[in-house]
Amino acid sequence: MNFDLKKTMNQFGNIWNEISFSHKFIMIMMTIGFIGGIAGVTQWARKPDFGLLYGELNPKESGEIIELLKEENIPYQITGNGTT
C-alpha cells in the first residue's frame, strides 16, 4: 500500500477550503479542547497520591521518619505543623 502525503494534504486543503467558517471554528475549538483535556488528564495522573503514614508525632519522631524517607528517595508531604 502506497501512501502519498502530498495527495492527502491536497485533499485536506480542498475540504478545508470548502467548509464554512463556523465549521472551521468548531473543528479548531474541538481540537484545542481535546489537546487541553489530554494535557489535564496527564497532569492529574502524574500527581502523587499521598496517604497518612504516621499521625500525631513529636518533632523528634517526625524528623527521624523524614530522614529515612529522604535516604530512600521516597516523596513525602508534611501536614499538621510537622506532626502528621
C-alpha positions in Angstrom: 0.0 0.0 0.0 1.5 3.3 -1.1 0.8 6.4 1.0 1.1 9.8 -0.9 1.4 12.6 1.7 1.2 15.3 -0.9 -2.1 14.0 -2.3 -3.5 13.6 1.1 -2.6 17.2 2.1 -4.1 18.5 -1.2 -7.3 16.6 -0.4 -7.4 18.0 3.1 -6.7 21.5 1.8 -9.6 21.2 -0.7 -12.0 20.0 2.0 -10.8 22.8 4.4 -11.4 25.4 1.7 -15.0 24.1 1.1 -16.3 24.2 4.7 -17.8 27.2 6.3 -16.1 29.5 8.8 -18.4 28.2 11.6 -17.4 24.6 10.9 -13.7 25.6 10.8 -14.2 27.4 14.2 -15.9 24.4 15.7 -13.2 22.0 14.5 -10.4 24.2 15.8 -12.1 24.6 19.2 -12.7 20.8 19.5 -9.0 20.2 18.7 -7.9 22.7 21.3 -10.3 21.1 23.8 -9.1 17.6 23.1 -5.5 18.6 23.5 -6.3 20.5 26.7 -8.2 17.5 28.0 -5.3 15.2 27.3 -2.9 17.6 29.0 -5.2 17.9 32.0 -5.6 14.2 32.4 -1.8 13.7 32.1 -1.1 16.3 34.8 -3.7 14.8 37.1 -2.4 11.3 36.6 1.2 12.4 37.4 0.2 13.9 40.7 1.3 11.7 43.6 -1.5 10.3 45.8 -0.3 10.8 49.4 -1.8 8.8 52.3 -1.2 9.1 56.1 1.9 7.2 57.1 2.0 8.3 60.8 0.0 10.8 62.8 0.4 12.9 65.9 4.2 12.5 66.2 6.5 14.6 68.2 9.2 16.6 66.3 12.0 14.1 67.1 10.0 11.1 65.7 8.9 13.1 62.7 12.5 14.1 62.0 13.7 10.5 62.1 11.0 9.4 59.7 11.8 12.2 57.3 15.4 11.3 57.3 14.6 7.7 56.4 12.2 8.8 53.6 15.0 11.1 52.2 17.5 8.3 52.3 15.2 6.1 50.2 14.2 8.9 47.9 10.6 8.5 48.8 8.4 11.6 48.2 6.6 12.8 51.3 4.3 15.6 52.5 4.2 17.0 56.0 1.0 18.5 57.4 -0.3 19.4 60.8 2.7 21.6 61.8 5.0 18.6 61.2 3.1 16.1 63.4 1.3 14.3 60.5 
